[in-house]
């Protein structure tokens, strides 16, 4: 398998190179969500808050730090709580549990439909670091390029990780670049896998939306087997599932035989296998391995081309046509390592490989230029292949040192990482991108192929070293200090640090604070991605054209045309994070926490505003400098656009009611308020000002919307789980605050959408080894407000009636059943 490519290189480097600050991949198999003071996700069936407290491995290298004694805010989410959400998607489940996380469901966004990103604290999806058992997970190959939340990011696709493999998840709500390196500006999601040879379960679930579409089914199994008696074990997770597409487009008047436009979730089919295991070579040396393979086919809709459209082809599609975009994603990873102890020193040496490959096709389409020049056109096209890969070699060493002048041991940790990242674009077939010379629009309608000029392969290396010390200076005062240095081959180095403190005034009340600086390296896709696509521009668009579908190019900021229009080499983002909070347990049943935070980020990397190339002035300027073959109406590129500030507060409360024989009720209330503002916009390139056409590199949609108010500022989650006898009832109510769709050009096209309350319900019955569940997500069938008249009541002839920025989607209610057998 390709997962083993390059294995010799990084396994050889593993011993020689110092590595990064991953958390120890220690065995936490028996951990379940505890009832620590800052957890919003207590497993009520086991809740005795003062006695069952989860030992955490995220944000610390001490081997005895618990959730309730954490120096920084952290949520521990058990597998049971994940399953109570009813969804089969990991990202959707997390967003329903933790209010600082959001998972919008855009439609009609090309690649955004295929790999939807998770967002923390309203920041970019690629500013969240994802770990699996403490090891850095690889990013997806797709880049979000249309006007969706997370625009411009190359994020991790969490939905490739099967929930059946997960024991619990630790979500660190604090900057952690000094501990883990690039990407950990907004926080860290550490997925802890199930471990051991004992136990297993098989689950089947199915359901559909109230509208009668979007039918889903999924089956998964998780089980373990012993190796050589009790020397080791292997654990297997198998998953297969299918989702039919949903459609919330209104009927298209010009195509009464069908809806014409399709607007909703894509159709998808996925298969997953995850294997993890360990083996004791001796009492002091243990080997471990994780291997993952995932395959997903996804089909999403482009914009409908009706018979009056400039892209109509009546000879082939007399009633109009709807191009469909197909993504074939293969995701794979392999982690292998050794860990052990020598004279009290804990050591961990490992190698890590991960990759995501997406092959893209367009069907039910046409290339109008090919049809014009050759008299016929294919209807299906191979558009090209994107691939992102990552290899690392790690070493982590730590020990608890007893110092005579301190009352408690000091956990000292140090290590390093070698990281190699690669990205490639493979061109599509000729007919997928062919444009000809006739002036007729070329490329496959819907999603044209990657051109040979887009294709390429790029890579870079990074070496990093870190040191960390953590202790309780007194029985009441705990502290942690970290220092890290990184050096990337493409833009140089950075030195960052962090400090965290916690003071326990009593056994039940504590204050905690942390301060850190961090950074995020520009992804290789942001540096080199290039593509020409067909994009719908609505009323009041930034390129000054009448509403319609136009070709738009994304180019590298250092390409010829990028530099001619003001592009420069990207610099890393730099952040300063501050958090201050309180933890209070007034009784054994009641847990409270509050954390305020501020995150300042300089040189935010964003995709620029579309720079129009339709005017004679711009075309003459480009032609005079050697660019004469452009087949597009606008150009965008990635740029360090400016600075942002994020301020907010997280509130968490949990109370357990014990009614004796009448059952147990665990309630949790969690709330996040988050405000993002752009504090500085870097100066517009002089070349754009000199062209005299009011070309702005950063639009008001970015400044006031995507970087600010397009994500709700507030989110509240109230959850209750009542268990009595063999029955359990789970209810969750989520309030999403208002959000605003901001126009690129004028405030008159802005639209603010009101808050919404979403209710999820589930009823379960447990009979010996069996568990049966019926449930409804969005049980009240709530839809977001419709796009207003001034914005064309949606785009593409008024059929797309809901905003793509809705934080809970626009599919309405969903009901499902689930059956699980455990042993």
Long-range contacts (C-beta under 8 A, 24 or more apart in sequence): 1-293, 1-332, 2-332, 2-355, 3-291, 3-293, 3-332, 3-333, 3-334, 3-353, 3-355, 4-334, 4-353, 5-353, 6-353, 6-391, 7-334, 7-351, 7-353, 9-391, 10-351, 10-352, 10-353, 10-391, 10-392, 10-393, 10-418, 10-420, 11-336, 11-351, 11-393, 13-351, 13-393, 13-418, 14-337, 14-349, 14-350, 14-351, 14-393, 14-394, 14-395, 15-349, 15-395, 17-393, 17-395, 17-416, 17-417, 17-418, 17-463, 18-395, 18-414, 18-415, 18-416, 18-417, 18-463, 18-464, 18-465, 19-392, 19-393, 19-394, 19-395, 19-396, 19-415, 19-416, 19-417, 19-418, 19-464, 20-136, 20-180, 20-181, 20-392, 20-394, 20-415, 20-416, 20-417, 20-419, 20-464, 20-466, 21-61, 21-178, 21-179, 21-180, 21-181, 21-396, 21-413, 21-415, 21-417, 21-466, 21-468, 21-482, 21-484, 22-131, 22-134, 22-135, 22-136, 22-180, 22-348, 22-394, 22-396, 22-417, 23-57, 23-58, 23-59, 23-60, 23-61, 23-131, 23-134, 23-190, 24-57, 24-61, 24-63, 24-134, 24-339, 24-346, 24-348, 24-396, 24-398, 25-57, 25-133, 25-134, 25-135, 25-288, 25-337, 25-339, 25-348, 25-350, 26-57, 26-63, 26-339, 27-195, 27-196, 27-278, 28-55, 28-57, 28-167, 28-168, 28-192, 28-195, 29-167, 29-194, 29-195, 29-196, 31-55, 31-76, 31-167, 31-168, 31-192, 32-78, 32-79, 32-80, 32-167, 32-168, 33-76, 33-77, 33-78, 33-80, 33-81, 33-168, 34-66, 34-67, 34-68, 34-76, 35-591, 35-654, 35-656, 36-66, 36-67, 36-68, 36-70, 36-76, 36-591, 37-67, 37-68, 37-583, 37-584, 37-585, 37-591, 37-592, 37-593, 37-652, 38-67, 38-68, 38-70, 38-73, 38-74, 38-75, 38-581, 38-583, 38-591, 38-593, 38-595, 38-652, 39-67, 39-74, 39-75, 39-76, 39-591, 39-652, 39-654, 40-75, 40-97, 40-98, 40-99, 40-652, 40-654, 40-668, 40-669, 40-670, 40-717, 40-719, 41-75, 41-76, 41-77, 41-78, 41-81, 41-97, 41-98, 41-668, 42-81, 42-591, 42-654, 42-656, 42-666, 42-668, 43-78, 43-80, 43-81, 43-666, 44-656, 44-664, 44-665, 44-666, 44-721, 44-723, 45-80, 45-664, 45-723, 45-728, 47-656, 47-664, 47-666, 48-588, 49-585, 49-588, 49-589, 49-591, 49-654, 49-656, 50-585, 50-588, 54-168, 56-170, 57-134, 57-170, 57-190, 57-192, 58-131, 58-134, 58-170, 58-172, 58-188, 58-190, 59-172, 59-174, 59-176, 59-179, 59-188, 60-411, 60-470, 60-480, 61-396, 61-398, 61-411, 61-413, 61-468, 61-470, 62-400, 62-411, 62-470, 63-346, 63-400, 63-411, 65-470, 68-583, 68-585, 69-478, 69-502, 70-502, 70-512, 71-470, 71-478, 71-479, 71-480, 71-500, 71-501, 71-502, 71-512, 71-514, 72-172, 72-173, 72-174, 72-500, 72-512, 72-514, 72-579, 73-172, 73-173, 73-174, 73-512, 73-579, 73-581, 73-593, 73-595, 73-650, 74-170, 74-171, 74-172, 74-173, 75-170, 75-171, 75-173, 75-652, 76-168, 76-169, 76-170, 76-171, 77-168, 77-169, 77-170, 77-171, 78-167, 78-168, 79-163, 79-166, 79-167, 79-168, 79-194, 82-163, 82-166, 82-169, 83-163, 84-721, 84-730, 84-762, 85-732, 85-760, 85-777, 86-760, 86-762, 86-773, 86-775, 86-776, 86-777, 86-814, 86-816, 86-818, 87-777, 88-163, 88-205, 88-216, 88-218, 88-241, 89-159, 90-158, 90-159, 90-161, 90-162, 90-163, 90-166, 91-116, 91-117, 91-118, 91-158, 91-159, 93-163, 94-118, 94-158, 94-169, 94-171, 94-189, 96-717, 96-732, 96-734, 96-760, 97-717, 97-719, 98-171, 98-670, 98-717, 99-650, 99-670, 99-671, 99-672, 99-715, 99-716, 99-717, 99-734, 100-173, 100-187, 100-648, 100-650, 100-672, 100-674, 100-715, 101-171, 102-149, 102-711, 102-712, 102-715, 102-807, 103-807, 104-148, 104-149, 104-150, 104-711, 104-804, 104-805, 104-806, 104-807, 104-809, 105-265, 105-806, 105-808, 105-809, 105-810, 105-811, 106-146, 106-148, 106-149, 106-804, 106-805, 107-263, 107-264, 107-265, 107-266, 107-300, 107-301, 107-800, 107-804, 108-146, 108-263, 108-300, 108-301, 108-302, 108-303, 108-536, 108-795, 108-800, 108-804, 109-144, 109-146, 109-147, 109-148, 109-804, 110-145, 110-146, 110-300, 110-302, 110-325, 110-447, 110-533, 111-142, 111-143, 111-144, 111-145, 111-146, 111-327, 112-144, 112-145, 112-146, 112-148, 112-150, 113-265, 113-266, 113-298, 113-300, 113-325, 114-142, 114-266, 114-298, 114-300, 114-325, 114-327, 114-329, 114-358, 115-140, 115-142, 115-155, 115-157, 115-159, 115-329, 115-358, 116-159, 117-144, 117-149, 117-150, 117-153, 117-155, 117-156, 118-155, 118-156, 118-158, 118-189, 119-149, 119-150, 119-711, 120-173, 120-186, 120-187, 121-173, 121-186, 121-187, 121-597, 121-599, 121-646, 121-648, 121-672, 121-674, 122-646, 122-674, 122-676, 122-711, 122-713, 123-185, 123-186, 123-599, 123-601, 123-646, 123-676, 124-150, 124-152, 124-153, 124-186, 124-604, 125-150, 125-153, 125-155, 125-156, 126-153, 126-154, 126-155, 126-183, 126-520, 126-523, 127-183, 127-185, 127-186, 127-520, 127-573, 127-601, 128-155, 128-156, 128-183, 128-184, 128-185, 128-186, 128-187, 128-188, 128-189, 129-176, 129-180, 129-181, 129-182, 129-183, 129-184, 129-187, 129-188, 129-189, 130-156, 130-158, 130-188, 130-189, 130-191, 131-180, 131-188, 131-189, 131-190, 131-191, 132-161, 132-190, 132-191, 132-193, 132-290, 132-333, 132-335, 133-190, 133-191, 133-192, 133-193, 133-276, 133-290, 133-335, 134-190, 135-290, 135-335, 135-350, 135-352, 135-394, 136-180, 136-181, 136-352, 136-390, 136-392, 136-419, 137-161, 137-191, 137-333, 137-354, 138-333, 138-354, 138-355, 138-356, 138-388, 138-389, 138-390, 139-356, 139-388, 139-390, 139-523, 140-329, 140-331, 140-356, 140-358, 140-388, 141-329, 141-356, 141-357, 141-358, 141-386, 141-387, 141-388, 141-423, 141-525, 142-327, 142-358, 142-386, 143-386, 143-525, 143-526, 143-529, 145-529, 145-531, 145-533, 145-554, 145-607, 145-636, 146-535, 147-701, 147-706, 147-804, 148-804, 148-805, 149-706, 149-710, 149-711, 149-805, 151-606, 151-607, 151-706, 152-526, 152-605, 152-606, 152-607, 152-638, 154-388, 154-523, 154-525, 154-526, 157-329, 157-331, 157-356, 158-189, 160-272, 160-292, 160-294, 160-296, 160-329, 160-331, 160-356, 161-191, 161-274, 161-292, 162-220, 162-237, 162-239, 162-272, 162-274, 163-220, 164-201, 164-203, 164-220, 164-221, 164-222, 164-237, 164-239, 165-193, 165-194, 165-222, 165-235, 165-237, 165-274, 165-276, 166-191, 166-192, 166-193, 166-194, 167-192, 167-193, 167-194, 167-195, 168-192, 173-579, 173-595, 173-597, 173-650, 174-514, 174-516, 174-577, 174-579, 174-597, 175-498, 175-514, 175-516, 175-518, 175-575, 175-577, 175-599, 176-498, 176-516, 176-518, 177-484, 177-496, 177-498, 177-516, 177-517, 177-518, 177-519, 177-520, 177-575, 178-466, 178-482, 178-483, 178-484, 178-496, 178-497, 178-498, 178-516, 178-517, 178-518, 179-466, 179-468, 179-482, 179-484, 179-498, 181-417, 181-419, 181-462, 181-464, 181-484, 181-486, 182-462, 182-486, 182-519, 182-520, 182-521, 182-572, 183-520, 183-521, 184-518, 185-518, 185-519, 185-520, 185-573, 185-575, 185-577, 185-599, 185-601, 186-599, 193-235, 193-274, 193-276, 193-290, 194-222, 194-224, 194-235, 194-237, 194-276, 195-224, 195-233, 195-235, 195-276, 195-278, 196-224, 196-233, 196-235, 197-224, 197-225, 197-226, 197-227, 197-233, 197-234, 197-235, 198-224, 199-223, 199-224, 199-822, 199-823, 200-224, 200-822, 200-823, 201-820, 201-821, 201-822, 201-823, 202-820, 202-821, 203-818, 203-819, 203-820, 203-821, 204-818, 204-819, 205-816, 205-817, 205-818, 205-819, 206-816, 206-817, 207-814, 207-815, 207-816, 207-817, 208-244, 208-814, 208-815, 209-246, 209-811, 209-812, 209-813, 209-814, 210-781, 210-812, 210-813, 210-814, 210-815, 211-246, 211-248, 211-811, 211-812, 213-244, 213-245, 213-246, 213-247, 213-264, 214-243, 214-244, 214-245, 214-246, 214-264, 214-265, 214-811, 214-814, 215-243, 215-244, 216-241, 216-242, 216-243, 216-244, 216-816, 217-241, 217-242, 218-242, 220-272, 227-277, 227-279, 228-279, 231-279, 231-280, 232-277, 232-278, 232-279, 232-280, 232-287, 233-277, 233-278, 234-275, 234-276, 234-277, 235-275, 235-276, 235-277, 236-273, 236-274, 236-275, 237-272, 237-273, 237-274, 237-275, 238-272, 238-273, 239-270, 239-271, 239-272, 239-273, 240-270, 240-271, 240-272, 241-269, 241-270, 242-268, 242-269, 242-270, 243-267, 243-268, 243-269, 245-299, 245-300, 245-301, 246-811, 248-801, 248-802, 248-810, 248-811, 248-812, 249-799, 249-800, 249-801, 250-794, 250-798, 250-799, 250-801, 251-799, 252-304, 252-306, 252-320, 252-797, 252-799, 253-797, 254-306, 254-307, 254-308, 254-320, 254-797, 255-304, 255-306, 255-307, 255-319, 255-320, 257-319, 259-799, 260-304, 260-306, 260-320, 260-322, 260-797, 260-799, 261-301, 261-303, 261-304, 261-322, 261-796, 261-797, 261-799, 261-800, 262-301, 262-304, 262-322, 263-301, 263-794, 263-799, 263-800, 263-801, 263-802, 264-810, 264-811, 265-809, 265-811, 266-298, 266-299, 266-300, 266-301, 267-298, 267-299, 267-300, 268-296, 268-297, 268-298, 268-299, 269-296, 269-297, 270-294, 270-295, 270-296, 270-297, 271-295, 271-296, 281-338, 282-340, 284-340, 284-341, 284-342, 285-338, 285-339, 285-340, 286-338, 286-339, 286-340, 287-336, 287-337, 287-338, 288-335, 288-336, 288-337, 288-338, 288-339, 288-350, 289-334, 289-335, 289-336, 289-337, 290-333, 290-334, 290-335, 291-333, 291-334, 291-335, 292-331, 292-332, 292-333, 292-334, 293-330, 293-331, 293-332, 294-329, 294-330, 294-331, 294-332, 295-328, 295-329, 295-330, 295-331, 296-327, 296-328, 296-329, 296-331, 297-326, 297-327, 297-328, 297-329, 298-326, 298-327, 298-329, 299-324, 299-325, 299-326, 299-327, 300-324, 300-325, 300-327, 301-325, 302-362, 302-365, 302-445, 302-446, 302-447, 302-534, 303-446, 303-534, 303-536, 303-549, 303-795, 303-796, 304-796, 304-797, 304-799, 305-445, 305-549, 306-797, 309-548, 309-549, 310-441, 310-548, 310-549, 311-368, 311-441, 311-445, 311-534, 311-549, 313-366, 313-368, 313-371, 313-377, 315-371, 316-366, 316-371, 316-377, 316-379, 317-366, 321-364, 321-365, 321-366, 321-445, 322-364, 323-362, 323-363, 323-364, 323-365, 323-444, 323-445, 323-446, 323-447, 324-362, 324-363, 324-364, 324-365, 324-446, 325-360, 325-361, 325-362, 325-446, 325-447, 326-360, 326-361, 326-362, 326-363, 327-358, 327-359, 327-360, 328-358, 328-359, 328-360, 328-361, 329-356, 329-357, 329-358, 330-356, 330-357, 330-358, 331-355, 331-356, 331-357, 337-394, 344-399, 344-400, 345-397, 345-398, 345-399, 346-397, 346-398, 346-399, 347-395, 347-396, 347-397, 348-394, 348-395, 348-396, 348-397, 349-394, 349-395, 350-393, 350-394, 351-391, 351-392, 351-393, 351-394, 352-390, 352-391, 352-392, 352-393, 352-394, 353-389, 353-390, 353-391, 354-389, 354-390, 355-387, 355-388, 355-389, 355-390, 356-387, 356-388, 356-389, 357-385, 357-386, 357-387, 358-385, 358-386, 358-387, 359-384, 359-385, 360-384, 360-385, 360-386, 360-428, 360-447, 360-449, 362-432, 362-444, 362-445, 362-446, 362-447, 362-448, 362-449, 365-444, 365-445, 365-446, 366-444, 366-445, 367-431, 367-432, 367-434, 367-442, 367-443, 367-444, 367-445, 368-440, 368-441, 368-442, 368-445, 369-434, 369-435, 369-436, 369-438, 369-440, 369-441, 369-442, 369-443, 370-431, 370-434, 370-436, 370-442, 372-436, 372-438, 372-440, 373-436, 373-438, 377-431, 378-431, 381-428, 381-429, 381-431, 381-432, 381-444, 381-449, 382-428, 382-429, 382-432, 382-449, 383-428, 383-432, 383-433, 383-444, 383-447, 383-448, 383-449, 383-450, 384-425, 384-426, 384-427, 384-428, 384-432, 384-449, 384-450, 384-454, 384-455, 385-424, 385-425, 385-426, 386-423, 386-424, 386-425, 386-426, 387-422, 387-423, 387-424, 387-426, 388-421, 388-422, 388-423, 388-524, 388-525, 389-421, 389-422, 389-423, 390-419, 390-420, 390-421, 390-422, 391-419, 391-420, 392-417, 392-418, 392-419, 392-420, 393-417, 393-418, 398-468, 406-471, 406-473, 407-472, 407-473, 407-474, 407-475, 408-471, 408-472, 408-473, 408-475, 409-471, 410-469, 410-470, 410-471, 411-468, 411-469, 411-470, 411-471, 412-467, 412-468, 412-469, 413-466, 413-467, 413-468, 413-469, 413-470, 414-465, 414-466, 414-467, 414-468, 415-465, 415-466, 416-463, 416-464, 416-465, 416-466, 417-462, 417-463, 417-464, 418-461, 418-462, 418-463, 419-461, 419-462, 419-463, 419-464, 420-459, 420-460, 420-461, 420-462, 421-459, 421-460, 421-462, 421-523, 421-524, 422-457, 422-458, 422-459, 422-524, 423-457, 423-458, 423-459, 423-523, 423-524, 423-525, 423-528, 423-529, 424-455, 424-456, 424-457, 424-458, 425-450, 425-454, 425-455, 425-456, 425-457, 425-528, 425-529, 425-530, 425-531, 426-450, 426-455, 427-451, 427-452, 427-454, 427-455, 433-532, 435-631, 441-534, 441-551, 442-631, 443-532, 443-534, 443-551, 443-631, 445-534, 446-534, 447-533, 447-534, 448-532, 448-533, 448-534, 448-551, 450-531, 451-532, 453-530, 454-530, 454-531, 454-532, 456-528, 458-524, 458-527, 458-528, 459-524, 460-488, 460-489, 460-490, 460-524, 461-488, 461-489, 462-486, 462-487, 462-488, 462-489, 462-521, 463-487, 475-504, 476-503, 476-504, 476-505, 477-501, 477-502, 477-503, 477-504, 478-502, 478-503, 478-504, 482-516, 486-519, 486-521, 488-521, 488-572, 490-527, 491-521, 491-522, 491-569, 491-570, 491-571, 491-572, 494-519, 494-572, 494-574, 498-577, 508-584, 508-585, 508-586, 509-582, 509-583, 509-584, 509-585, 510-582, 510-583, 510-584, 511-580, 511-581, 511-582, 511-583, 512-579, 512-580, 512-581, 512-582, 512-583, 512-595, 513-578, 513-579, 513-580, 513-581, 514-577, 514-578, 514-579, 515-576, 515-577, 515-578, 515-579, 516-576, 516-577, 517-574, 517-575, 517-576, 517-577, 518-574, 518-575, 518-576, 518-577, 519-572, 519-573, 519-574, 519-575, 520-572, 520-573, 520-575, 520-605, 521-572, 522-570, 522-571, 522-572, 522-573, 522-605, 522-638, 526-570, 526-605, 526-638, 527-556, 527-557, 527-558, 527-569, 527-570, 527-638, 528-556, 529-554, 529-556, 529-638, 530-554, 530-555, 530-556, 530-559, 532-631, 532-632, 536-795, 536-796, 537-610, 538-749, 538-791, 538-792, 538-795, 539-749, 539-790, 539-791, 539-792, 540-743, 540-744, 540-745, 540-746, 540-748, 540-749, 541-610, 541-744, 541-745, 542-609, 542-610, 542-612, 542-696, 542-699, 542-701, 542-744, 542-745, 543-610, 543-611, 543-612, 543-614, 543-633, 543-634, 544-612, 544-614, 545-612, 545-614, 545-633, 547-792, 547-795, 550-632, 550-633, 550-634, 551-631, 551-632, 551-633, 552-610, 552-632, 552-633, 552-634, 552-635, 552-636, 553-630, 553-632, 553-634, 553-635, 553-636, 554-607, 554-635, 554-636, 554-637, 555-635, 555-636, 555-637, 556-637, 557-637, 557-638, 557-639, 559-637, 560-625, 560-626, 560-627, 561-622, 561-627, 561-630, 561-635, 562-635, 562-637, 564-621, 564-622, 564-625, 564-627, 564-687, 565-611, 565-635, 565-637, 565-685, 565-687, 565-688, 565-695, 566-639, 566-684, 566-685, 566-686, 566-687, 566-688, 566-697, 567-637, 567-639, 567-685, 568-639, 568-640, 570-605, 570-638, 570-639, 570-640, 571-603, 571-640, 572-603, 573-601, 573-602, 573-603, 573-604, 573-605, 573-640, 574-601, 574-602, 574-603, 575-599, 575-600, 575-601, 575-602, 576-600, 581-650, 589-655, 589-656, 589-657, 589-658, 590-653, 590-654, 590-655, 591-652, 591-653, 591-654, 591-655, 592-652, 592-653, 592-654, 593-650, 593-651, 593-652, 593-653, 594-649, 594-650, 594-651, 594-652, 595-649, 595-650, 596-647, 596-648, 596-649, 597-646, 597-647, 597-648, 597-649, 597-650, 598-645, 598-646, 598-647, 599-645, 599-646, 599-647, 600-643, 600-644, 600-645, 600-646, 600-679, 601-643, 601-644, 601-645, 601-646, 602-643, 603-640, 603-642, 603-643, 603-682, 604-640, 604-641, 604-642, 604-643, 604-644, 604-707, 605-638, 605-639, 605-640, 605-641, 606-638, 606-639, 606-641, 606-698, 606-702, 606-706, 606-707, 607-636, 607-637, 607-638, 607-639, 608-636, 608-637, 608-638, 608-639, 608-641, 608-697, 608-698, 609-636, 609-696, 609-697, 609-698, 609-699, 609-701, 609-702, 609-744, 610-634, 610-635, 610-636, 610-699, 610-744, 611-635, 611-636, 611-688, 611-695, 611-697, 612-693, 612-695, 615-693, 617-691, 617-692, 617-693, 618-691, 618-693, 618-695, 621-691, 639-682, 639-697, 639-698, 640-682, 641-681, 641-682, 641-697, 641-698, 641-702, 642-678, 642-679, 642-680, 642-681, 642-682, 642-698, 643-678, 643-679, 643-680, 644-676, 644-677, 644-678, 644-679, 644-707, 645-676, 645-677, 645-679, 646-674, 646-675, 646-676, 647-674, 647-675, 648-672, 648-673, 648-674, 648-675, 649-673, 659-724, 662-724, 663-722, 663-723, 663-724, 663-725, 664-722, 664-723, 664-724, 665-720, 665-721, 665-722, 665-723, 666-720, 666-721, 667-718, 667-719, 667-720, 668-717, 668-718, 668-719, 668-720, 669-716, 669-717, 669-718, 669-719, 670-716, 670-717, 671-714, 671-715, 671-716, 671-717, 672-714, 672-715, 672-716, 673-713, 673-714, 674-711, 674-713, 674-714, 675-713, 676-707, 676-708, 676-709, 676-711, 677-708, 678-702, 678-703, 678-704, 678-707, 678-708, 699-744, 699-745, 700-742, 700-743, 700-744, 700-745, 701-742, 701-743, 701-744, 704-740, 704-742, 704-750, 705-740, 705-741, 705-742, 706-742, 709-739, 709-740, 709-742, 710-739, 710-740, 710-741, 710-742, 710-805, 711-739, 711-805, 711-807, 712-736, 712-737, 712-738, 712-739, 712-755, 712-807, 713-737, 713-738, 714-755, 715-807, 726-765, 726-766, 726-767, 727-763, 727-764, 727-765, 727-766, 728-763, 728-764, 728-766, 729-761, 729-762, 729-763, 729-764, 730-760, 730-761, 730-762, 730-763, 730-764, 730-775, 731-759, 731-760, 731-761, 731-762, 732-759, 732-760, 732-761, 733-757, 733-758, 733-759, 733-760, 734-758, 734-759, 734-760, 734-808, 736-807, 736-808, 739-805, 739-806, 739-807, 741-787, 741-791, 741-803, 741-805, 748-790, 749-790, 749-791, 751-787, 751-788, 751-791, 751-803, 753-784, 753-785, 753-803, 753-805, 753-806, 754-785, 756-782, 756-784, 756-808, 757-782, 758-782, 758-808, 769-821, 769-822, 769-823, 770-819, 770-820, 770-821, 770-822, 771-818, 771-819, 771-820, 771-821, 771-822, 772-817, 772-818, 772-819, 772-820, 773-816, 773-817, 773-818, 773-819, 773-820, 774-815, 774-816, 774-817, 774-818, 775-815, 775-816, 775-817, 775-818, 776-813, 776-814, 776-815, 776-816, 777-813, 777-814, 777-815, 777-816, 778-808, 778-811, 778-812, 778-813, 778-814, 779-813, 780-813, 781-812, 781-813, 782-808, 782-812, 782-813, 783-810, 783-812, 784-808, 784-810
